[in-house]
Amino acid sequence: MARRVDTRCCIAGGGPAGMMLGFLLARAGLDVVVLEKHGDFLRDFRGDTIHPSTLELFHELGLLDEFLQLPIARTERIGVHIGGEHIRMINLTRLKVHAPFMAMAPQWEFLNFLERKARPYRGFHLMMETEATDLIIENGCVTGVRAMGHDGEIEIAAHLTVACDGRGSILRAAAGMKVKDLGAPLDVLWFRLPHRPRDGEETGGWVDAGGLLVNIYRGSYWQCAHVIPKGGAEAIRAAGLEAWRARVAKLAPMFAGRMDAVASWDDVKLLNVQVDRLERWYRDGLLCIGDAAHAMSPVGGVGVNLAVADAVAAANRLWRPLGNREVSEKDLARVQKRRAWPTWLIQSAQVFAQNNFIAPTLNAKGEVRAPWIMRNLQSIPVVRDIPPKLFAMGWRPEHIGSPDAGH
Ligand SMILES: Cc1cc2nc3c(=O)[nH]c(=O)nc-3n(C[C@H](O)[C@H](O)[C@H](O)COP(=O)(O)OP(=O)(O)OC[C@H]3O[C@@H](n4cnc5c(N)ncnc54)[C@H](O)[C@@H]3O)c2cc1C
């Protein structure tokens, strides 16, 4: 017999979307259960880049200074090496915000921080090692979630269920929601290389015929992402580790003397990239946000920030109806209406970059050169500030509108 838990809102998934929403709703005085299937937040490959849009939200919550005390690096400028030429792409220092830089925070730091801030609120209940397995549906309305915890089956009865279970969302599948696949011609090989004192701290990229490498500064090491054609990992493995090491070293000569830090294929994770979105993010009793509503490509490193923005928009619109047990489909539609346009815009930009820049580069045989606009962007005063603003703040930044009801 399944154990039964009653709550106002059940959130499936303790990633950026789920933890931020759980925190904001508990802060507004509501009872919330967040289910996370893993036993910790120590997963390595879920994005590092906390953009000024999210830092500005932390400022509004009075948490910015504390967050910046964490062991995280700050990135003010992003440069890319294209065909041997170094091009400065993004300069965030001119942004008029409280934190005009990107915080390079491994996601476990970010999620542990949210958990620490949420825990003191009476209504916040985080159930780790508890996996949502299905929806409970009564008369066409979602009334909760079935889950499996370490001590057996649990039924969580909830006035509202929010699917924050990421790109492989089983809840959106259980709800029969229609997904539009936008395609992604790339996958990523994810590995670490040692940081050396003379390297500097600039997160950047290396682009040349047949390859693309992103290096993210994480203090004592570089987190590297080698972008490869979709499905290309098998052929790379078959050619052998030494050939792959040489290929990466040729692409990013800075790393040539240290590729043996990758001792075996066990040190290289294959990350599958997918880009999709739901036509409708909700049905009676259920809302999907974050990657569960729109799986993001790593291009631009925006997915975490978009997931957080979805959570803020959802909390702003739902805390009051949830408090009155009166969440209607109209309320849920308002969340989608608010977030659909920025999502569409960013995914369109990601797909454009994937198809017009990344895929041709991965297939290129000859010389790769940066387009004129890229090389000259920094010397055109008004225009140079548009990409950093969009990149850092997104389209339609959110603001905290839900209250703090106290602990
Ligand atoms: C290779 C790659 C690199 C990326 N790099 C960046 C980057 O640098 N910066 C950036 O901003 N974005 C990046 N992204 C995108 C980013 O990872 C996502 O957009 C973001 O994590 C979405 O947050 P989320 O909370 O919606 O989902 P997720 O981060 O996927 O979180 C979902 C959570 O739900 C849990 N879960 C799943 N199923 C269940 C279940 N059934 N029951 C309970 N719990 C469950 C998972 O364990 C997880 O904790 C990258 C994506 C890829 C593929």
The ligand as an SDF file (V2000), in Angstrom:
LIG
                    3D

 53 58  0  0  0  0  0  0  0  0999 V2000
   25.6640   19.6050  -22.8240 C   0  0  0  0  0  0  0  0  0  0  0  0
   24.8210   20.6860  -22.2190 C   0  0  0  0  0  0  0  0  0  0  0  0
   25.4620   21.7700  -21.6130 C   0  0  0  0  0  0  0  0  0  0  0  0
   24.6890   22.8170  -21.0840 C   0  0  0  0  0  0  0  0  0  0  0  0
   25.3400   23.8960  -20.5490 N   0  0  0  0  0  0  0  0  0  0  0  0
   24.6120   24.9230  -20.0560 C   0  0  0  0  0  0  0  0  0  0  0  0
   25.2670   26.0590  -19.4480 C   0  0  0  0  0  0  0  0  0  0  0  0
   26.4910   26.1360  -19.3500 O   0  0  0  0  0  0  0  0  0  0  0  0
   24.4810   27.0350  -18.9520 N   0  0  0  0  0  0  0  0  0  0  0  0
   23.1150   26.9760  -18.9910 C   0  0  0  0  0  0  0  0  0  0  0  0
   22.4430   27.9290  -18.5210 O   0  0  0  0  0  0  0  0  0  0  0  0
   22.4820   25.9210  -19.5430 N   0  0  0  0  0  0  0  0  0  0  0  0
   23.1880   24.8920  -20.0570 C   0  0  0  0  0  0  0  0  0  0  0  0
   22.5470   23.8180  -20.6010 N   0  0  0  0  0  0  0  0  0  0  0  0
   21.0830   23.7470  -20.5330 C   0  0  0  0  0  0  0  0  0  0  0  0
   20.6640   23.4340  -19.0830 C   0  0  0  0  0  0  0  0  0  0  0  0
   21.3660   22.2990  -18.5900 O   0  0  0  0  0  0  0  0  0  0  0  0
   19.1440   23.1850  -18.9420 C   0  0  0  0  0  0  0  0  0  0  0  0
   18.4210   24.0620  -19.7810 O   0  0  0  0  0  0  0  0  0  0  0  0
   18.7000   23.3840  -17.4940 C   0  0  0  0  0  0  0  0  0  0  0  0
   19.4310   22.5360  -16.6230 O   0  0  0  0  0  0  0  0  0  0  0  0
   17.2070   23.1210  -17.3290 C   0  0  0  0  0  0  0  0  0  0  0  0
   16.8510   23.1480  -15.9600 O   0  0  0  0  0  0  0  0  0  0  0  0
   15.6030   22.2880  -15.4560 P   0  0  0  0  0  0  0  0  0  0  0  0
   15.4870   22.5290  -13.9930 O   0  0  0  0  0  0  0  0  0  0  0  0
   14.4250   22.5750  -16.3000 O   0  0  0  0  0  0  0  0  0  0  0  0
   15.9870   20.7830  -15.7620 O   0  0  0  0  0  0  0  0  0  0  0  0
   17.2220   19.8990  -15.2660 P   0  0  0  0  0  0  0  0  0  0  0  0
   18.4060   20.7260  -14.9860 O   0  0  0  0  0  0  0  0  0  0  0  0
   17.3460   18.8030  -16.2540 O   0  0  0  0  0  0  0  0  0  0  0  0
   16.7150   19.3040  -13.8790 O   0  0  0  0  0  0  0  0  0  0  0  0
   15.7600   18.2710  -13.8200 C   0  0  0  0  0  0  0  0  0  0  0  0
   15.8820   17.6180  -12.4630 C   0  0  0  0  0  0  0  0  0  0  0  0
   14.8300   16.6760  -12.3080 O   0  0  0  0  0  0  0  0  0  0  0  0
   15.3500   15.4530  -11.8250 C   0  0  0  0  0  0  0  0  0  0  0  0
   14.4500   14.4260  -12.3310 N   0  0  0  0  0  0  0  0  0  0  0  0
   14.3330   13.9650  -13.5890 C   0  0  0  0  0  0  0  0  0  0  0  0
   13.3430   13.0680  -13.6740 N   0  0  0  0  0  0  0  0  0  0  0  0
   12.8150   12.9570  -12.4360 C   0  0  0  0  0  0  0  0  0  0  0  0
   11.7590   12.1900  -11.8850 C   0  0  0  0  0  0  0  0  0  0  0  0
   11.0460   11.3520  -12.6520 N   0  0  0  0  0  0  0  0  0  0  0  0
   11.4910   12.3180  -10.5690 N   0  0  0  0  0  0  0  0  0  0  0  0
   12.2170   13.1620   -9.7790 C   0  0  0  0  0  0  0  0  0  0  0  0
   13.2470   13.9000  -10.2460 N   0  0  0  0  0  0  0  0  0  0  0  0
   13.5270   13.8110  -11.5710 C   0  0  0  0  0  0  0  0  0  0  0  0
   16.7610   15.3900  -12.3720 C   0  0  0  0  0  0  0  0  0  0  0  0
   17.5870   14.5470  -11.5970 O   0  0  0  0  0  0  0  0  0  0  0  0
   17.1800   16.8450  -12.2870 C   0  0  0  0  0  0  0  0  0  0  0  0
   17.7260   17.1480  -11.0320 O   0  0  0  0  0  0  0  0  0  0  0  0
   23.2760   22.7540  -21.1420 C   0  0  0  0  0  0  0  0  0  0  0  0
   22.6460   21.6570  -21.7230 C   0  0  0  0  0  0  0  0  0  0  0  0
   23.4070   20.6410  -22.2710 C   0  0  0  0  0  0  0  0  0  0  0  0
   22.7320   19.4850  -22.9450 C   0  0  0  0  0  0  0  0  0  0  0  0
  1  2  1  0
  2  3  1  0
  2 52  2  0
  3  4  2  0
  4  5  1  0
  4 50  1  0
  5  6  2  0
  6  7  1  0
  6 13  1  0
  7  8  2  0
  7  9  1  0
  9 10  1  0
 10 11  2  0
 10 12  1  0
 12 13  2  0
 13 14  1  0
 14 15  1  0
 14 50  1  0
 15 16  1  0
 16 17  1  0
 16 18  1  0
 18 19  1  0
 18 20  1  0
 20 21  1  0
 20 22  1  0
 22 23  1  0
 23 24  1  0
 24 25  2  0
 24 26  1  0
 24 27  1  0
 27 28  1  0
 28 29  2  0
 28 30  1  0
 28 31  1  0
 31 32  1  0
 32 33  1  0
 33 34  1  0
 33 48  1  0
 34 35  1  0
 35 36  1  0
 35 46  1  0
 36 37  1  0
 36 45  1  0
 37 38  2  0
 38 39  1  0
 39 40  1  0
 39 45  2  0
 40 41  1  0
 40 42  2  0
 42 43  1  0
 43 44  2  0
 44 45  1  0
 46 47  1  0
 46 48  1  0
 48 49  1  0
 50 51  2  0
 51 52  1  0
 52 53  1  0
M  END
$$$$
